[in-house]
Amino acid sequence: MKFEDRLAHRARATRGRVRKILGRTTGNSRLEATGRREQVRGNLERAADKLRDAFRR
């Protein structure tokens, strides 16, 4: 997996975590849900990258 892809997946997870915390702080449930969804997506993409790399070796 390319370094840029790994960085993008990590950035997506981090951006989601920030949105989730911001939504929770402001009481905006839609922003919190969007952040949670984005965080999970980034984490799943990172896990898929690790799995691909494990089978590649």
N, C-alpha and C positions, 0 to 999 in steps of 0.2 A: 504494500500500500504506500502511496506517495506521502511524503511528509506534509504537503499542503492539505491533503485530505484529512490526515490525522489532526492537524492543527484546526481545520474547519470544524471537525466533529467536537473537539474539545471546546472550541469557542462557542458552538451551539449549546452545549451542555452548560457552560458557564453563563451565557446570556439568559438561558432559561432559568437558572438558579437565581439570577439577579431579578428577573421579572417576577418570579414566584415570591421572593422576599418583598419586593416593592408592592406587589398586589396585596400581600398579607398585611403589610404595614399600613397601607392606605385604605384597606377594607374593600378593595376592588376585586371581587371574586372572579370576574372574567379575566383580568390580567393575571391573577394567581393561577388560574386553570391553564391559560396559554403558556405561562412560564413553566408549569409542571409538565405540560405536554412537550414543550421544546427541550426541556432537560432530559426527559425520558428518551426522546428521539436521539439526542446527541449521545447519551450513554449506550443506547442500543447499537448505534453505528460504531462506536468505539469497541464494543464487545464483538461485533461482527468482524471488525478489522483484526482484532486479536485472534479470533478463531481462524480466520483465513491464513494469518501468518503462522499459526501453530501447525496447520496442515501443509503449509508450503515447505517447512523445514524437514 
